[in-house]
C-alpha cells in the first residue's frame, strides 16, 4: 500500500476508534504493515496537521494512537460537550496518587497512608474504571491489590505510568505538600495495565 493511501486508512481508523489503537492493532487492521512504518506515517500526518494549522494531532496515549485537540482549544470543546467529565474528589485524587505511585497496593496500606477509611473511594474508582484489581497479596486474608488501569492513563493523557512526575518534581514545583500525600522519595512505578 502506498504511503498516501496508508495515511488515509490510518486517519479513518483513528477517527472511528473510541479508544487508542496500538501499532499492532493498526498493523492487523491494515494487513501486516510494520510498526515502524506506522510510527513514521503518524509523524508525517502530525507534521502535515501542524503545517496546515489544524486544531488536532495524533498522540500516543495508553499504549496506542488517538486523535486529540490542541489544549488551547479546550474552552470551545467544553462548550460542545453536553455532559462534562465528572471531576474527581480530593479523596479520589489522593487515593489515585497513592495507587499510581505505590501500586499494586492493598486497601489497608492505602488507609495507613491516607489515615481514613477508603472503601467508598476505592469502589468509586473501580466503577469508573480508573483502577483495577491486579491480584491478591500472599498474606493473611489474601487482600486485593489495586493498580491503575488504561482508563487512568487515558484520563490523565499519559502514555505510560512512568510519565507521571516524580515525587521530587511535585515537591520542587510546590504543587503538593509532603503532608498531603505521604509517598517517600525513591518510589517505584508500576505500569498501569
N, C-alpha and C positions, 0 to 999 in steps of 0.2 A: 504494500500500500504506500502511495506517495505521501510525503510529509504534509502537504496541504490538505489532502483528504483525511489523514490521521488527525490533524488539528481539529477539523470539523467534527469528527467522530468523538474525540475526547471532550470537546466543548459540549456536545449534545449529551453525552453520558453524564458529565458532571452537572450540567444544567438540570437534568431529570432526576438525579440522585437525591435522596432525602438524608443521606449521611455520607461521610467521606468515603471515597473509593481508593483502595490501596493500589499500588503499582501492579501487584499480582492480579487483582480483580480486573483492572483495566486491561491488562495483558490477556487474561482469559476471555473477556468480552470482545476484544478486538481480534483475537486469533493468534496469540502467541508472540506479540511484539515484545521485545526485550525491555526490561525495567529502565535501563539507562537511556533508551530511546524515548520512552515515555517521559522521563525526567527532563530530557533535552527539549521535547515538544512543549511541555508545560512552561519551561523557562522562556522559550520563544514566544509562546502565547502571552505571557506576562509582559515581556518586552513590547510586544505589539499593543497590548492594552495600555501600557504606560505612555508609549509614543502617541497613541491615539487619544490620550486624555480621558480614558474610560474610568468610571467610578467603581470598578471592581478589579479583583485579581484572583488568581488561583493560589491557595495556600495549603501547605501540608499541615493537617491537623489530625491528631489522634490516629496516626498511622496511615492516613490516606489524604487524598486531594479533595478540596471543596472550594467552590466559589465563595468569596466574601466581599463585602462592600468596604470601601475605604473608611477609616474611622471618622474623618471629618464630615462624613455624610450621615452620621448617626442621628442627628436631630430630625432629618426628613424621614428616615426609616422608622423612627419611633412614632411619627405621626401616622404612618401607614399601618403599622401593626396594631390591630384592634385589641388583641389580648397580649398585654405586656408580660414579659418574662417575670414570673414571680420572684421577688427578691428573697434572698436568704437572710434569716435572722442572724443576729450576732452569735447566738449559741450554735447555730448550724455552721457558720463560717469558722468558728473556733474549733468545733469538732472536726470539720473537714480538714483544717490545717493540721491538727494532731494526727489524723489518719494519713494525710498525704506525706507528712514528714516522718512519722514513726511507724507507719503500717508495714506489714499487717500487724494489727494490734487488737487486743480483746477489749470488751466493754469495761471491765474493772480497771484496766490500765488507763483507758480514756478518762474514766471518772476520777482516778487518782490525780491525773494531770489537771483536769478541769475543776475538781473539788465539788462537783454536783452530779446528781443522777443524770444519765444520758440516754435512758431508754427511749423517751419520746423523740429526741433529736435523731437518734440512730434509725428509728422506724421511719421518720420523715425522709431522711436521706436515702434510705433503701427504696422507699416508694417512688422517689423522684429519680432513682437510678444513678445517683451521683457516687454512691459507694456500693460495694458488693461483698458478699461473704467469700473469703478466699480459702477457707478451710477451717479446721479445728485445731486448737492448741493441744499438745500432748501433755496435758496436766490434769489434775483432779477436776472432774466435771466436763472436761473437753469443751471449753468455751469457744464460741465462734471467733474467728479472726476477720477483722474488717480491713478492706483496702479500697482504693479509688477505682473507678470504672472508666471506660472510654467516654461515657457521657460527662464525667468530671472533666476530662481533657477537652472535650468539645465546648462545655460550658465556659471554661476559662481560656479557650483559644490556645491550648498547648499542644505541641506535637508529642511530647512525652513528659513524664513526671519530672525528669531531671532538668527540664526547662524552668521549673519553679526557682525563684531566687533562693539563695542560701540564707540560713538564719542570720549570718553576719551582714548580708546585704540589707535585710529587713531592719536590723538594729542600726546600721550605718545611716540609712535613709530616715530613721526616726518614724517609720510607719507603724511599728508595733513595739510596744514596751515589753521588756522581758517578763514582767509580772503578769501580762495579759495571757500569754500562751507560753507555758514552760516547756520549751524544746531546747535541749542543750546543744552547744556547739559540737560539730563533728557528727551530726546526724547522718543516717544513711537513707537514701531514697530508694524506694521500691517502685518498679514500673506499674502504672495503672493498667488494668487489662480487661 
